[in-house]
Amino acid sequence: MAIDAKQEITAGTASLGIELGSTNIKAVLIGSDFTTLASGSYGWENQFENGNWTYPLTQVWTGIAASYQQLAANVQSQYGVALTKLGAIGVSAMMHGYLAFDAAGKQLVPFRTWRNNTTAAAAAELTTLFDFNIPQRWSIAHFYQAILNNEAHVGDVAFFTTLAGYVHWQLTGKKVIGVGDASGMFPIDAQTKTYDTDMVAQFDAKLKQKGLSQHLLDLLPQPLVAGTPAGTLTAAGAKLLDPTGALQAGAVMAPPEGDAGTGMTGTNAVRERTGNISAGTSAFSMIVLDRPLKAVHRDIDVVTTPEGAPVAMVHTNNCTSDINAWVGLFKQVATTLGADLSTDALYAKLFAESQNGDADCGGIYNYAYLSGENITNVEAGRPMVVRTPNSHFTLANFIKSQLYSSFAPLKIGNDILVKEEGIQADSMIAQGGIFRTPKIAQQVLADALNTPITVMATAGEGGPWGMAVLAAYTRDRAGAANLADYLDAQVFKTAESTTLAPAAAGVAGFDRYIAQYQNGLAAEQAAGSAIADYQA
């Protein structure tokens, strides 16, 4: 039976999820049956300033307010009522990065995002110290690199957190974080669901060696598992969300999560041996582990589900940005030629054309690196298309190469899991805007990983919908013992999905492509050092 959306909105029982992604801040309002009632979004882009990828915090609040205002306007137009009260709210954002504050709450340095490849020395030293992989993206790597750099602000750091943790702090006054997001700051103990005490002690010893008096646990937000109330929306927080003043305070707040946690939630992949893939500006695959990894791998992170279960994560810094740029160029061409095509229609036509290409893209190789890529040891991004004089240079092959390159680093990382660790999920569920065009990117991904890929009807909803589900779970667990049971029994009991198996010709073609792609990485690496950043 369908819910009465107007009644739920008026009663203030709907749940709001907000996710700050790499290119969009999006707000999604869901009802008690988890259908989307309304949404709003705000586009933004990171900026490369003084050697760092960053977003100004003023734009964080401009974007949140704009996306909420659009959502509230949609509620008014669709249902004829004002949005003044919410049952539960959750905030998620890009994982990792570094937002540092002093004791008075003043930001000490501009936000350093996950996209920065500037912490190699710190990440390597901490990986050796902990015997646990610490990627360059992780918050602790950023903090320790600042220490190694003798940056002036280090001694004043009283608190550092992620983007989701920062927004939640401002909305509630609580310095807490979802355990999944926390696992991208510092290693988590799978038994206690909090920071690993032995590694904390090792890091505190490092601080002392460097002449610093801080203790790590005093600087980090408190991890909370999914379903734990994480404060309530304050009056000041309500004004940040809705500067008009219409929104009331008091909504229950879920622990703030990272985009990996909302991806797992939004694809029902939180049980052991389930896996999911999120594809956007970056891409990552997650497999919930049923045993520890046999070795430390620099290209595999061990993070957690929103309830603290260990997860093997392959993260790539680059995925869809380059193909989005090329589609933008083709749209300019279409407009110049007088063709009136929507962006979605253009994606559909170009993706469909790719099916006419050769299985290995006809000798066209695309390096979709807008930023550096750790998995392939590329320090600086230089998007590049490479072909030989006898390559089959057709539109179909060009677009197919764009699709292949979106998933190429992800395949390289996943091959480590499968071939060296023997880890493979029973099911892999994918989500992200690239799958809005049915089946084509899904089939490419299935061929790339040589495993069946499932896409749910909610695949285009993405992280903010998953965060809204976590918010609803915080407010009303409906008798579920854990998040996995809640998702099975409440959220996905009637979910529609499509599964595509790998095609033998596609698998063989992708394998040929990736072999040549890896051979050509030296050219991409050289371009990063040879070609300076363009300054407008």
N, C-alpha and C positions, 0 to 999 in steps of 0.2 A: 504494500500500500504506500503510495507516495506521501511524503510529508507535506504539511502545510507550511511552505516556506515563509509566507508573510507572518504567520503566527509565531514561528520560531524566532524570526528577526525581532518582532515586537516584544516577545517575552525575554529576549536577550540570552537565548540558549545556544546560538550558533557559535562556531569556533573559527578563529582567524589564524591563518598561517602567513607569515611574512618571510620571504627569503631574499637576501642580498646576494645575487649572483654576479658573475663577471661583467655581464652586459645589461642586465635588467634587475631592478628591484620589483618584486611582484608580491601582491597581496591576494590571498584567496580565502573566501568565506565559504564554509561548508555547513550543511545541515546535519541532523542526527542520523541520516542515512548515508552520509559522507559524499553526497553529490555536491558539486560546486554551485553555490547560489549566486555568487558575483565575484568579480576579480578586478584588479587594477594594476597598472604597471608604470614604470618610469625607466627610461633608457639612460644608461651612463657608461662611461668608458674609463679604464685606468689610464693614468698619466705617468710618463717616464720622466722623472725629475731628479736631478742630482744623482744619477746612477741607480735609482730605485723606482720600481713600479708602485704606484700609490693611488689612493683616493682621498680627497679631503673630507674630513668628518662633517664639515658644513653640508656637503653634498649628500652625505648619508641621510641627514635629517630632511633635507629638501626632497630627496627621492622617496623616503618612507612616507612623508606627509602627502606627496603628490600621488603615490600609488594608493594610499588609503582614501584620499579624496575622490579619486576616480572610482574606486570600489563603492564608496558610500553613494556617489552619484548614480552608479548603476543600480544599487539597491533601491534608491528613490524612484528611478524611472521604471524598473521592472515590477516592483511590488507596491509602489505608492506609499511607502512608509520611510521615515528617517531612521538611520542606524545610530542608535544612542547607547546601546548596551551590548556587551559580548559575554558569552559564557566562559570562554577560555581563549588564550592567545599563546602562540609560540613563535619564536624568532629563530631563523636559521640563516647561515651565510657561508661564504667560501671558508673552508677550513684553513688552519695554520696561520702563518703571518705573525706580526708583532705590533701590538698596540701597547705602548708603555706610558705610565702615568706616575706622577710624584704623589706624596702624601696628601696634597691638597686636591688631587684629582686633575691636575694640569697635564695635558699631553706633552710628552717630552721630545719626541721626534715624529715626523710624518709616518703614517701607517705604512708598514712594509708588508706587502702581500705575499701570498704563496708563489707568485710568479717570479720572484727574484732568485737568481742563481748567484748569490753573493756570499754564501756561508759555507763554502766547500771545506775550508780549514776547520771550522767549528764542528761541522757535521762529521767529518772524518775522525777528529779527536774524540768526540763523544761516543761515536760508534765503537771505537776501540775501548774506551773506558768502560762502557756499559755492556759490551759484547751483545749489542742490540742495535739494529739499524736505526740511525737518526738521519732522516732525509734533510736536505737543505731547506725545505719548506717549513719545517717544524718550528714552533715558537721558541723552543729552547735553543735551537741552532742559531736563530736570529739574536737571541739575548747573549749567548756565549760568544758569537762573532763580534758583537759590539764590545764585549769585554776584551777580546783579543785585539781589537782595533784601538783600544784605549779611548773609546768615545766618552766625551765629557759627561754625558747624561747618565751613565751607568750607575754611579753612586747614588743618584737621586731616585732610582726606580723603586717605587713602593708597591706597584701592581702592574702586571702585564697580562693581556688576555687576547682572545680572538675577536673578530668583528662581531659575531653573534653574541659573545659574552659581553662585549662593550655595550651593544644596543640594549640587551637585557638589563644590564646594570643601570643604565639611564632610565629605563621604563619602570624598574622596581626598587632600585636602591640595593639590590642583592648582587654580590660578587660571586656568582655561581656559574656553573657550566654543565651541559650535558656530558656524560662520560664519553660518548663517542667523539664529541668535539675536543674534549680534554685529551683524548688519546692521540691527537695530532699536535698537542702542545708538549707533552712529556709522557714517557711510557706508563702504562696502567697495569696494575697487578690484577690478573683475571679473577683471583679469589676475593680480594677486598673491594674491588671496583673503585679503587682510588690510586693515587700516584704510587709507583713502586718505591717502597721505603729505602731499600738498599741503594737504589740509584739516586734517590734524593740525598742520601748521606754522602755518596760519592761526589755529587755536584756541590754540596755545601763545602766539602773539603777543597774543591777547586776554587770556590769563591774565597775561602780563607787564604789559599795560596796566592790569590791575586790581590790580597789586601782589602777585600770587601767584607763588610760586616753583615750583609743581608743573609737571611735563611730562605731557601727556595719556597718552602710551603707558605711563607708569609707573603710571597709575591704572586702566587698562582690562585685562580678562582677555584672554589670547592666543586669537585665533580658530583653530579647527581644522576641516578639512573632514571630511565623513562618511567613516567607515571608518578614521580615524586613532585609534589607541588613546589614550585620554585619562586614563591612570592605572589604578590598581586599587583595589578597595574595601579600605580599611584596617580594622584591628581596631576602631578607634574608630567608623568609619563603619558597620561591620556592627552595632555595638551601637545606633547611632541608628536603623537600619532595623528591627532586631529586638532590643528590649531584653531578651528572654528569654535571649539569648546563644547560641541554637541556630545562627544563621547564621554560616558561616565567612567569613573575609576572603579576598581574592585574586581575586575576579571581575573580568574585564576591564570597564572603563568606557568607554562611548561618549562622544563630545563632547556636552555638555548642549545641548539644542535648545529653541527656542521652539515654541509651539503651531502657528505657521504652517508650520514645517518638518515637524512630525509630520503635519500635515494633508496636505501635499504628498506625503509618503512613503506615508501611509495610503490615498491615492487614486491612486497611481501617476501623479503629475502633476509630474515633475521634468525632462522633456524640453522642448525649445523648442516653443512653440505649444500646449502642454498647459496646462490650467487646472483649478483646484479651488476649491471654496467650502466653508468651515467655518461652521456656524451653531450658536451657543450663546448664552451671555450676550452676547457680542459676535459680530459676523460679519465675515468677510473673504473676498474673492475674490483669487485669485492667477493670473496668467498669466505663464508663463516666456517672456521676450522673445527675439525673433530679431533685434531691432534696437533701438537706443537710442530713448527717447522724444524727440519733436521739441521739447518745451517742458517747463518746470518747472510742475507742477500742485500746488497746495496740498492737493488731495484725493486725490492718488495718491502712495503711497510707492514708492520703489525699494529693495527688499530683495533677498535671494538665496535660492536653494535651499540645502539642506544641503551641497551641493558648491560653492557660491559663484557660480552662474549668476544673472544679473540677473532680477528678477521685478517686475512691476507689481502692486502690492497696493492694493486698496481696502478700508479698514478702517472699520467702524462700531462705535461703542461700545455700541449697543443692538440686540438682536435678540429673543431668546425670553423674557427676564425677565418682561415684562408679560403675555404670554399664559400663562406658567406661573402668575403670580399670579391671573389670572382663572380658570384651571382649578382652582386651589386653592379659590377662592371657590365655584365650582360644585360642588366636592366637598363643601364644607360644606353647601350647599343639599341635595345628594343625601342626605347623612347625616341632616340634619334631617328629611327626608321619608321616612326609613326605607329608602332604596335603598342596597344594599351593592355598590358598584362599585369595582374597583381603579383606581388612577390611570391605568394604561395603557388600561384599557377606557374610561374617561371621555374621555381624549384621542381615542381612536378614534371614539367616538360623536359628539363635538363636531366633530371634523374632517370626519367623513362628512356631518354636517348642513350644514356650510359649502357643500357642493356644490349645495345647493338655493337658494343666495343669488344675487342679481343679479351680473352680471359686474363691475360697478363698486361693489359693496357697498351699493347702494341709498342712497347719500348719507350713509353713516356713515363717519367718519374717525377713526382712532385714532393717537395719537402715543405710541409705546411707549418713552418716554424716562425711564428710571430714573436716567440720568445725562446730562450734557451730550453734545452730538453735534457734532463739528467740521464734518462735511460739510454740515450744514444751519445752521451758525452758532448753535446753541443752547448756551448756556453752562451752564445748570443744568437738570437733569431734572425734569419734572413730568408724569407719565403722564396723558394726557387723551383723552377720547372726545368728539367733536364731531358734532352732527347738526342738521339744520334741522327745523322742525315738520312738513314733508311728506316727510321721509326714510322709507324703508321699514325701520322699526325692528323687525327680526325676529331671532330667534336665529341663523338661517343667515347673515344679513348681518353681524351683530355678530362672529361667529367668523371669517367670511371677512375682515372688516376687520382683525381681530387678525393673521391670517396675512399679509395684504398689508403691514401696517405693520411686521411683523418684517423684511421685505425692502426696504422703501421707501428707506431711506438707501443701501442697497447698490446699488439700481437707479440712484439719482441719481449715485453715484460711477462706476458702470460706464458710464453714458451718456457720460461725459467720455472714457473710453478708446475707446469705439466711435466716437463721432461726431467727436471732435476729433483723436484720434491714429490712428484706423483700425486699432486693435489688437483682434483677436478671436481667441480660442482655437479650435483645431480640435475640441477636446472640452472639456467642463466636467463635472467629477465632484464631487458634493456629499456631505458627510458631516455628521453631528451628530444629536443626539437627536430633533430635530423630524422627521426622516425615518424614525423607527421605525414610525410609522403609515404604511403603504405608500401611495405615489403622490400623496397629496393635497398636502402641502407641496411635493413635488417638482414637481408640475404648476404650482402657484402660482409657484415660482421660475423655471420654464421660461417662463411667460407674462411674468413681470416683466422678465426679461433678454432675452426674445425669442430664445432659443437653446436647443437640446436640452440636457437635464440628465440625467446618468447617476448612478445611485445603486448602489453595490456592495453585495453581501451583508454586507460588513464595515463598512457605514456607521455602524452603532450602536457599533462598537468604539471609534472615535475615536482621540484623540491617544496614549493610553498604549499601544495596540496598535502604532501607527506608531512610537513610541519603542522598543518592544521589537524591532521589525524593524530599526531602526537599530543597536540593540545587537547583534543577531545578525550584521548586516553587518560590524560592527567586529571581531567574533570570527572570522568565517569568510566571506570574500567569495566563496567557491566559484568562483574563477577569473574573476569578473566584472571587466571593465575599469573600470566606473563604477557608480554607484548605479542609474542608469536601466536598464542591462543586467541588474543583479542583480534588480531588481523585476520586469522582464519575464520573465526566465528562471526565477527561483526562487519569487517570492512570488505573482505574479498570473497565472501561466501557465494556471490553470484557474479563474480568478475568475468568479463569477456576478454579473451586473449587470442593471439595468433602465434603459432610456433612454426618456424622454418628450420628445416634440417640443412646441414651443409651439402652442397652439390659437388660431386667429385671433380668436375671440370673447374669449378670456381676455386676449390681448395688448391688444386694443382697450379692454377693460374696465379693465385695470391702467393703461393710459395715461390714461384719463379720471380714474381714482382719483388717480394721482400728480400730475396737473395741479392738482386741487383741494387735494390734500394740501400741495403747495408754496404755494398761495395762502393756506392757513391757518397757515403756519409763524409768521407774525407773532404770532398768538395764543399759540402755544407759547412763543415767545421772551419775550413779555410776562409770561406766567405764571411764568417762571423768576425774574423780578425782583420780581413783585408778591406772590407767595405764599412766605412764609418756610418754611424747613425745620421740619417738625414735631419737637418735642422731647418725648419721652415723660416 
